């Protein structure tokens, strides 16, 4: 077992690793589509999140069945964060639920892994939208969408993380919106959802000083995550209970039996992957155990954050492989920009031109540019190779 740990780090330079990322990506995209279909008026957010997690578990359970030791499953539990809720809302059995209403802006965020190779995605929808969407809903959704499209095109070997930070800021501000301050997009590694290299959005002065500049390199994998607000772009904790946690690498001799039992189960079932407290049979005991683990930083909470009640937040997230011939998107589903009508558009000519470029590996690049040239507000939907066929 010790020998396995000394193996060199597996990267997408290996075809088998690419296959596992793509497989995880296909499962995530399929689950994301199903969850979106469940987002109807009067639906329970808790029930939708539970169904999403069950589907991720079920679908990952169908692959690599013969390799008994190979770990697979949820890499990020299904979250549905509505309207001004920024992220990580996925209520446990004893927590307050939320019932979807017509016109709610819902951010769906989830992930799966095969052998520790992680694919995550997030998408924003408007519940019950049967006509064009305008006003601040359209502004913030388009701001997030075009920001992530720019980010995906700036993610290339040799480029700087701050080129993405600046583009996301400028596009969001074009739509009179702000990216949520301090949110990070992480490099993904085997069994590690929060790799060292990161891209920060809307950093404060203090964050800008602390945050490390880095250069992207081929054979790296990133979760490009853009979260934009119609307001000032600051997420705050309220009284919503945390339900998603992740084991850290800290060690401490826990005192409580419930804490030790929880940690043992987390190590066995989830390792370093995020998990929802809802998945424990005895949720009340798990809640008791998690308190001591969190206080000694052995388990990290994913706080549920909120903007001001009158604001709206939108999110798009893609998992991207930096291949030698360009970027390869393994998660993301088609987005129809035509149904969103905003009086604003991308103000910077260079960024407008950037998002019109086709995206994806360099092979087969004939028709993309002509299609994209039709206008920055509609045609790029066809450019991302999001259906993981490449």
Secondary structure, DSSP 8 states (H G I E B T S, - for coil): -HHHHTS----TTSHHHHHHHHHHHHHHHHHHHHHHHH--TT-BHHHHHHHHHHHHHHHHHTSSTT-TT--EEEEEEEEEEETTEEE-----TTS---B--TT-EEEEEEEEEETTEEEEEEEEEETT--S-B-HHHHHHHHHHHHHHHHHHHH--TT-BHHHHHHHHHHHHHHTT-EE-TT-EEEB-BTTBSS-S-EEESS--HHHHHHS---B--TT-EEEEEEEEESSS---EE-S----EEEE-S-------HHHHHHHHHHHHHTTTS-EEGGGSSSHHHHHHHHHHHHHTTSEEE---EE--TT--EEEEEEEEEEETTEEEE-S-----GGGB--S-----HHHHHHHTS--S-SSS-SSHHHHHTT-TTTGGGGTS-TTS--
